[in-house]
Amino acid sequence: MIVGRVLFLLGMAFVFFSIVMLVMVPFSNGGGGFIPPLFALLNGLIAMGVGELVIEVNHRRKMEAAK
C-alpha cells in the first residue's frame, strides 16, 4: 500500500515541476527546449497511474478478504 502512495505522490511531484518548467522555458534565455519537461510530465502521469492501480488492487484484496 505504501508503494502505491509513494508512486502517486512522486508522480504528482513530477507533474507539478514539469508543468512549472514548461511555463518557464519560453521565458528563459538559455533555451533548453520543451522535450525534457514533456518527458518528465509523461513520467509523472505514468507513475500516478501505476500508483493508483497499486492502491486499487490492494483495496480490492482487503475487501475480498473481509468477505
N, CA, C and O atoms as a DFTB+ gen file, in Angstrom:
268 C
 N C O
     1  1       0.826      -1.187       0.000
     2  2       0.000       0.000       0.000
     3  2       0.873       1.255       0.000
     4  3       0.566       2.231      -0.683
     5  1       1.954       1.222       0.764
     6  2       2.802       2.405       0.834
     7  2       3.506       2.644      -0.501
     8  3       3.797       3.787      -0.853
     9  1       3.779       1.577      -1.239
    10  2       4.424       1.729      -2.547
    11  2       3.504       2.488      -3.494
    12  3       3.963       3.356      -4.236
    13  1       2.237       2.178      -3.480
    14  2       1.277       2.869      -4.333
    15  2       1.166       4.339      -3.987
    16  3       1.120       5.195      -4.871
    17  1       1.123       4.624      -2.709
    18  2       1.015       6.027      -2.294
    19  2       2.282       6.810      -2.618
    20  3       2.211       7.969      -3.026
    21  1       3.436       6.183      -2.438
    22  2       4.697       6.847      -2.763
    23  2       4.784       7.111      -4.266
    24  3       5.199       8.191      -4.685
    25  1       4.394       6.127      -5.073
    26  2       4.397       6.324      -6.520
    27  2       3.459       7.447      -6.932
    28  3       3.800       8.270      -7.781
    29  1       2.281       7.479      -6.329
    30  2       1.313       8.512      -6.664
    31  2       1.849       9.897      -6.297
    32  3       1.746      10.833      -7.090
    33  1       2.421      10.030      -5.094
    34  2       2.956      11.322      -4.670
    35  2       4.172      11.744      -5.494
    36  3       4.328      12.922      -5.813
    37  1       5.028      10.789      -5.836
    38  2       6.175      11.089      -6.682
    39  2       5.715      11.533      -8.064
    40  3       6.281      12.456      -8.649
    41  1       4.685      10.869      -8.582
    42  2       4.128      11.271      -9.870
    43  2       3.561      12.667      -9.825
    44  3       3.736      13.443     -10.765
    45  1       2.875      12.999      -8.733
    46  2       2.330      14.352      -8.602
    47  2       3.447      15.387      -8.564
    48  3       3.316      16.463      -9.148
    49  1       4.538      15.072      -7.886
    50  2       5.667      15.999      -7.828
    51  2       6.272      16.196      -9.213
    52  3       6.586      17.322      -9.600
    53  1       6.437      15.106      -9.962
    54  2       6.982      15.208     -11.312
    55  2       6.064      16.039     -12.200
    56  3       6.538      16.881     -12.962
    57  1       4.772      15.816     -12.111
    58  2       3.821      16.574     -12.925
    59  2       3.872      18.050     -12.557
    60  3       3.902      18.907     -13.441
    61  1       3.882      18.353     -11.279
    62  2       3.912      19.751     -10.845
    63  2       5.157      20.466     -11.358
    64  3       5.060      21.542     -11.947
    65  1       6.324      19.871     -11.134
    66  2       7.558      20.532     -11.524
    67  2       7.732      20.582     -13.038
    68  3       8.313      21.536     -13.555
    69  1       7.245      19.582     -13.754
    70  2       7.365      19.643     -15.208
    71  2       6.436      20.701     -15.791
    72  3       6.784      21.342     -16.783
    73  1       5.257      20.898     -15.193
    74  2       4.377      21.976     -15.656
    75  2       5.016      23.330     -15.368
    76  3       4.941      24.239     -16.195
    77  1       5.638      23.469     -14.210
    78  2       6.344      24.713     -13.897
    79  2       7.463      24.956     -14.907
    80  3       7.648      26.083     -15.366
    81  1       8.203      23.916     -15.252
    82  2       9.280      24.065     -16.230
    83  2       8.732      24.385     -17.617
    84  3       9.329      25.177     -18.345
    85  1       7.611      23.785     -17.992
    86  2       7.020      24.091     -19.291
    87  2       6.585      25.549     -19.374
    88  3       6.647      26.158     -20.442
    89  1       6.145      26.109     -18.254
    90  2       5.754      27.514     -18.235
    91  2       6.984      28.420     -18.269
    92  3       6.948      29.491     -18.876
    93  1       8.069      28.000     -17.624
    94  2       9.252      28.846     -17.523
    95  2      10.147      28.786     -18.757
    96  3      10.888      29.737     -19.005
    97  1      10.111      27.715     -19.536
    98  2      11.023      27.547     -20.672
    99  2      10.919      28.684     -21.686
   100  3      11.960      29.170     -22.127
   101  1       9.736      29.138     -22.083
   102  2       9.705      30.219     -23.082
   103  2      10.320      31.527     -22.593
   104  3      10.735      32.350     -23.409
   105  1      10.385      31.733     -21.292
   106  2      10.902      32.988     -20.744
   107  2      12.390      32.935     -20.435
   108  3      12.985      33.960     -20.103
   109  1      13.004      31.755     -20.536
   110  2      14.432      31.650     -20.238
   111  2      15.250      31.962     -21.497
   112  3      14.815      31.680     -22.614
   113  1      16.408      32.531     -21.308
   114  2      17.268      32.887     -22.436
   115  2      18.148      31.735     -22.870
   116  3      18.658      31.734     -23.990
   117  1      18.336      30.754     -22.002
   118  2      19.233      29.648     -22.308
   119  2      18.651      28.633     -23.270
   120  3      19.392      27.821     -23.826
   121  1      17.382      28.656     -23.476
   122  2      16.771      27.671     -24.360
   123  2      16.504      26.385     -23.605
   124  3      15.791      26.396     -22.601
   125  1      17.056      25.286     -24.062
   126  2      16.875      24.010     -23.389
   127  2      15.793      23.175     -24.016
   128  3      15.875      21.947     -24.004
   129  1      14.794      23.802     -24.556
   130  2      13.760      23.079     -25.275
   131  2      12.650      22.565     -24.393
   132  3      12.698      22.649     -23.166
   133  1      11.653      22.032     -25.059
   134  2      10.466      21.529     -24.390
   135  2      10.521      20.025     -24.124
   136  3       9.681      19.501     -23.392
   137  1      11.483      19.333     -24.696
   138  2      11.492      17.874     -24.633
   139  2      11.678      17.327     -23.219
   140  3      10.878      16.482     -22.819
   141  1      12.681      17.746     -22.426
   142  2      12.823      17.179     -21.076
   143  2      11.601      17.394     -20.173
   144  3      11.194      16.459     -19.484
   145  1      10.998      18.600     -20.154
   146  2       9.797      18.739     -19.323
   147  2       8.621      17.890     -19.815
   148  3       7.813      17.431     -19.008
   149  1       8.519      17.678     -21.124
   150  2       7.444      16.830     -21.638
   151  2       7.639      15.380     -21.212
   152  3       6.676      14.708     -20.843
   153  1       8.876      14.894     -21.259
   154  2       9.140      13.536     -20.799
   155  2       8.934      13.407     -19.294
   156  3       8.471      12.371     -18.817
   157  1       9.274      14.449     -18.548
   158  2       9.027      14.428     -17.106
   159  2       7.536      14.415     -16.816
   160  3       7.089      13.739     -15.890
   161  1       6.757      15.162     -17.606
   162  2       5.304      15.150     -17.451
   163  2       4.741      13.760     -17.734
   164  3       3.905      13.260     -16.981
   165  1       5.196      13.142     -18.815
   166  2       4.744      11.791     -19.148
   167  2       5.137      10.805     -18.062
   168  3       4.334       9.952     -17.683
   169  1       6.356      10.909     -17.556
   170  2       6.827      10.023     -16.487
   171  2       5.976      10.192     -15.234
   172  3       5.620       9.205     -14.590
   173  1       5.649      11.429     -14.884
   174  2       4.821      11.685     -13.709
   175  2       3.424      11.120     -13.867
   176  3       2.878      10.546     -12.925
   177  1       2.835      11.276     -15.051
   178  2       1.492      10.732     -15.271
   179  2       1.481       9.204     -15.210
   180  3       0.543       8.605     -14.683
   181  1       2.524       8.581     -15.750
   182  2       2.629       7.122     -15.680
   183  2       2.784       6.673     -14.238
   184  3       2.145       5.707     -13.822
   185  1       3.620       7.355     -13.471
   186  2       3.827       6.999     -12.058
   187  2       2.529       7.161     -11.273
   188  3       2.218       6.332     -10.417
   189  1       1.772       8.215     -11.552
   190  2       0.494       8.407     -10.863
   191  2      -0.470       7.287     -11.210
   192  3      -1.176       6.787     -10.334
   193  1      -0.513       6.885     -12.476
   194  2      -1.412       5.801     -12.895
   195  2      -1.048       4.476     -12.262
   196  3      -1.925       3.749     -11.795
   197  1       0.233       4.154     -12.240
   198  2       0.672       2.898     -11.629
   199  2       0.395       2.919     -10.128
   200  3      -0.038       1.916      -9.562
   201  1       0.639       4.046      -9.490
   202  2       0.355       4.164      -8.054
   203  2      -1.122       3.976      -7.762
   204  3      -1.487       3.306      -6.796
   205  1      -1.971       4.563      -8.592
   206  2      -3.419       4.403      -8.418
   207  2      -3.841       2.949      -8.605
   208  3      -4.694       2.453      -7.868
   209  1      -3.254       2.261      -9.582
   210  2      -3.567       0.848      -9.787
   211  2      -3.145      -0.003      -8.599
   212  3      -3.882      -0.899      -8.189
   213  1      -1.971       0.265      -8.044
   214  2      -1.491      -0.495      -6.888
   215  2      -2.408      -0.273      -5.693
   216  3      -2.732      -1.221      -4.978
   217  1      -2.826       0.963      -5.470
   218  2      -3.724       1.267      -4.361
   219  2      -5.062       0.554      -4.549
   220  3      -5.604      -0.019      -3.604
   221  1      -5.591       0.593      -5.775
   222  2      -6.893      -0.025      -6.050
   223  2      -6.855      -1.549      -5.894
   224  3      -7.782      -2.141      -5.341
   225  1      -5.781      -2.182      -6.382
   226  2      -5.665      -3.642      -6.260
   227  2      -5.559      -4.035      -4.792
   228  3      -6.170      -5.017      -4.370
   229  1      -4.796      -3.285      -4.015
   230  2      -4.663      -3.584      -2.590
   231  2      -5.995      -3.395      -1.874
   232  3      -6.342      -4.176      -0.989
   233  1      -6.735      -2.371      -2.250
   234  2      -8.043      -2.138      -1.624
   235  2      -9.023      -3.272      -1.962
   236  3      -9.768      -3.729      -1.095
   237  1      -9.018      -3.717      -3.203
   238  2      -9.892      -4.836      -3.599
   239  2      -9.536      -6.111      -2.842
   240  3     -10.414      -6.870      -2.432
   241  1      -8.231      -6.336      -2.662
   242  2      -7.780      -7.524      -1.924
   243  2      -8.283      -7.495      -0.486
   244  3      -8.715      -8.517       0.048
   245  1      -8.225      -6.325       0.132
   246  2      -8.707      -6.199       1.502
   247  2     -10.217      -6.408       1.584
   248  3     -10.713      -7.012       2.535
   249  1     -10.943      -5.910       0.591
   250  2     -12.390      -6.085       0.571
   251  2     -12.781      -7.549       0.381
   252  3     -13.731      -8.022       1.006
   253  1     -12.059      -8.266      -0.474
   254  2     -12.346      -9.682      -0.693
   255  2     -11.980     -10.513       0.537
   256  3     -12.654     -11.496       0.846
   257  1     -10.919     -10.123       1.236
   258  2     -10.533     -10.856       2.444
   259  2     -11.531     -10.639       3.563
   260  3     -11.677     -11.498       4.432
   261  1     -12.221      -9.506       3.559
   262  2     -13.196      -9.208       4.604
   263  2     -14.493     -10.003       4.418
   264  3     -15.254     -10.186       5.368
   265  1     -14.738     -10.473       3.197
   266  2     -15.978     -11.223       2.934
   267  2     -15.955     -12.604       3.486
   268  3     -16.927     -13.344       3.340
